[in-house]
Amino acid sequence: MPFLELDRLGKQFGAQTVVDEFSLAVAKGEFISFLGPSGCGKTTTLQMIAGFLDPSCGAIRLEGRELTAVQPAKRGLGIVFQSYALFPHMTAAENVSFGLEMRRVPRAERVERVRSALTMVGLAGYEDRYPKRMSGGQQQRVALARALVIRPSVLLLDEPLSNLDAKLREEMQIELRQIQRNLGTTTVLVTHDQNEAMSLSDRIVVMSQGRIEQIGTPQETYERPASAFVARFLGRTNDFAAAIDRTVAPPRLVAGSWSAPAPAGIAGPVTITVRPERIGFADAGLAARIVTRIFQGDHWLFQCVSECGTVIVIRQNDGQPQPVEGDAVHLAWRVEDMSLRGAGAAA
């Protein structure tokens, strides 16, 4: 039995369907991310799990218990909002203690659990600090401690890191993942940041227009996108129209001047999808010319014009000389580094 189960969950506002037939089984201790652009239904789904919105159809079950009719405060869930929602007139300790007070936890136990929670998030010694005297990262830690101190069965995170600068966001991603692993708390994160989802998640649920596009591990969704939307949303990608040349034996998959043995089961024209970092410069392959070269510290980014259109290439900065703008090059990639879409692809 799944620990948390969403069974054909749906939400409509008038005639508009915001979440459509959403089904997901989450294991105990798993870290799941709902990933997609604004308006895709991910926050609405989270709010239905939390109990802030009633589903139009479907069911939500936690350890087999139907939650739909259960009040939010009685679901036993911890929630961290994008705005943190801290009480400005309360100290860090008072904010963290609030949920325990509502649950009538004895004072001595509250003090110890609050101390432990603040220590866990790196805020030992900040018990008497008010939110206005804390940085954004510190406020985020208080919000996380407040959600975790009640020992929730599921932790819900609604874009909790989006207000932090890039460096602090990366640091908090590492800390959040370590805390989640140490506690083993089942966690559901809503985010529009693909790097955040891939850094934190055991599995990613990619959403578009209220529907699930793909569910898989970060590596699966990145390496083998199930649709053009997933390929584009999870980082940069290159698409090439390809055909099968059956005038040679064995048949070859051809895109411009690039070709390779056709994978088994390919029936006709397909679209090849290749990530920029999987494309290299070679002696033979897709003929192209470099129009832009950008140095980005640990890697180089190249924009090339080829017979198949514009191609983005990313090469690690290994200290070796790189082609320059205007150079004629050939681009090549391994068959195992590409995915195929279209009517001709194997089912």
N, C-alpha and C positions, 0 to 999 in steps of 0.2 A: 504494500500500500504506500502511495506517495505521502510524504510528510505534509506538503502543501499542494493542493490540486485546484487548478482552474479548469472548469469543465464547460466548454462552449459558452464562455462568458461574453456578454454583449451589452452595449450601452448605446441608447439613442437619445438625442435631444430633439424632440419634434420629429421631423422627417429625416434628420441627419443621423446617419450611423457613424458613431465615433469609434467604437470598438466592435469588431465583427467576428464572431465565432472564435474566440481566443481560448485555446486549450493548451495547458502546460502542466507537467508533473515535476515537482521540485523535491529533491531528496533532502533528508535531514543534514544540516551542515553545509549545504551547497550555497555557492555565491552566484546568483543569477543577475544579469543586467538586461533591462529593457532599453534597447538602443534604437534611435530613429530621430528624424527631424521634428521640429515643432509642429504640433497638430496631428501627429501620427497615432495618438491614442495611448501613449505609454504612461503619462501621468494620470489619465483617467482610469487606466487599469489599476495603477497603484492605489488610487483613492478608493476604488471599489474593494480592494483587499483590506484597506485600512478601515472601511466602513463609512467613509465620508460621503460616498455616492452609492445609491442603490442600483444594482444591475438591472437592465431591462430584461435580461434572460440569462440562463446558465446558473452555475453553482460555484461556490468557493468552499473548499473543505480543508480543514487543518487537522491532521491526524484522524481523518475520517469524520470529523465533526463539522456539520454544515454551519457556516458563519454568516450567511446572508441576513438572518434575523437578529444577530447578536450586535449589541451596541458597541461602538468603537472602543470605549474605555474598558469593555469586558472581553475584548478579543486577545489580550495579552501580547500585543505587538508594540515594538519600539519604533519610533519614527523620528527621523532627522529631516527637517525642512530646508529648502534652499536658503531661506532667510534666517535660519537657526531658531527663530521664535523664542529667544531667551526673554525672561522677565527682567526689564532694566532696573527695577527697584530691588532686585534680589542679588545677593552675592553668588559666586560660582557654586559654592556649597549648597546654598539655598535653592538654586535652580535645579541642581542635580537631585536634591532631596525631595523635591516637590511631588514626584510620582510615588515615592515611598510613603509620604504623608497621606496621600489620597488612598493608599492601600492599607493605611493604619499599621504600618510596620513600627514596632517598638523603637523608642528613641535611641537606645544604645546600639541596636542593630543598624538603624539608619546612619548614625555617625560613622560606624565602621565601614558600611557599604559605600557611602559617599567618599570617604577617604580612599578606599581601595579603587573606586572608579576613576577618581581624579588622578591618582598615581598611575593607573593603567594608561591613561591618555597623555601622560607627561605633564600634568599640572599640579603635582604635589607642591604645596606651599602657596597655591593660588586660591585657597578656600575662601578668603575674605575679599577677593577682588571683584569689583562690579563690572558688568559687560562693557560699559563705556570706557573703562580703563584697560581693556584687553584688545589685542590685535584680532583681525579676522580669523587667523588660524587658531588662536586661543579660544575664541568664541565657538568656532566649529568643534573644537575638542570638548568644550563644555556641553554642547548640544549632543555630541556622541556619547559622552559619559552619562548624561541624563537619560538617553534612550536605552543604554545598556544596563544601568544600575537596577532596573526593574526585572532583569533577567528575562528578556522577552523570548517567546518561542520563535518569532520571526522579526528581523530588523529590516525596516523599510527606509530607504534613502532616496530622497527626492532632490536630485541635482545638488548634493551637499557641498561640492567643491567648486561650483561654478563661479563663486564670488572671490575666489583666491587668485593671486597672480600665478604665472606659469610655474615658477620654481617652487613656491609653497604648495601648489596643487600636486606637483610630482612627489614632494616629500610626504604629503598627507595620504596620497595613494598607497605608498609603501607602508606607512603606519597603519592605515585602515585595514589593509590586507593582512598584516601581521596580527593585529588585534582579532580580526575575524577568524583567522586560522587558530589562534590560541584558544579562543572561546568556543569555537565550533558552532557559532550562531548562524542559523539559516538566514541568508541575506538577499534582499531584492533591491537592486539599484536602478533608478531611472536616470538616464544620461543621454545627451546628444553628442558626446565626445567619444569618438571611436577609440582613441588611444586609452582613455580612462576605462572603457568597457573591456578592452583587450588586456589591460594591465591587471585588472582586479578579478575578472570573472572566471568561474569554472565553465559556464556556458553563457552564450549571448543569444538573446531573442531580438532579431532585427525586425523592426516594424515599419510599415508604410501604409498610410491611409486606413488605419484601424485594423489592418491585417498583419499576420505574421508572414514575413518573407522567408525567414530561415531561422532554425534553432541549431546551434552547434557550439563546439569549443571555439575559443578565439582562433586557434590555428585552422580549424576546419572552415570557419566562415571566411577567413581571410584568404586561405589558399584555394578553396573550392567554393566560390560564391555561387549560390543557387539561382541568382538572377542578375540582370544588368544593374538593378538598383543596389543590391548588396555589394557588387563589385565596386561601384562608384562610391558608395557611402563609406565603405571600410578602406579609406585611403585612395591613393592614386592608382589608376589602372590604364592599360592600353588595350584597345579592341581592334582586331584585324579581321576583315572578311577573308575567308579561306575556302578553297574548293579542293576536290579530289581529282588528281591526275591519274586516270586509269590506263593511259597509254604506255605506262611503264609497269614493270613487275619487280617487286610488289608495288601497289599503288602508293602515291605520295600525297601528303597534305601540303597545299601550296598557298602562300600569301605573298604576292609580288615575286621578288627574287629569292625569298626564303622558302625552303621546303624541308620536309622530314617524312620518314615513313608514316603512313596513315595509321592511327590507332585502330584496333579491331572494333568493328561495329559502326564505323562512320559511314553513313549512307549517302550524304550529299553535302551541299554548301553549309558551312557553319561559321560562327564567330569565335575567333580565338581571343581569350583574355589572358594577358600577361602583366604581372606587377612590374613596375619600373626597375626595381632592384634585381629582378631576375633576367634582365636583358643586358648583354655584354657586347663589347666591340670585338669584331672577329675579322678574319681574312675573307670570309665569304658569308653571305646571308642577305638580309633585306637591305637593299641599297638606300642610303640616306645621306643627308647633309646636316651638320650641326649649325643651328641658327642662334642658339642662346646657350651660354655656359655660365652657371652660377655656383660660386663656392659657398657652402653652408657649414663649414667647420669640419664635422666628421664625415661629410660626404659631398660629392659634386652632383649637381642636377643639370642635365642636358635636355634641351628641347631640339628635336630633330624633325626634319621634313623628309618623308619617305614616299615610295610608290603607294603605300597604303594609308597615307595621311600623316598627321602629326604624331610623333612618338616621344614619350617622356622616358628618360633613362636616368637611373640613380646609381652611381658608383661610389663605393667607400673610398675615403681619403686614406690611401695606403702609402702616400709619399711618392708614388710613381707619377711620371709625366702623363697628362691627360690630353685628349684631342682638344683643339681650339675651335672657336667659331669660324665657320666657313669650310672646315675640313669635310671631305667626303669619307664616309665610313660605311661599314657593313654591320648590321645588328643581328644578333643570334640569341637563341634561348633553347633550353632543353624541352623536349616533349613533356617530361614530367613536371615542368614548372608552369605549364599553361592549363587552362580549363577551357572547355568547349561548350558553346550554347547554340541553340537553333534546331531547326527541323531535322538536320542531318546528324545531330549528335546522338550517341547511344543512349538509350533510356536507362 
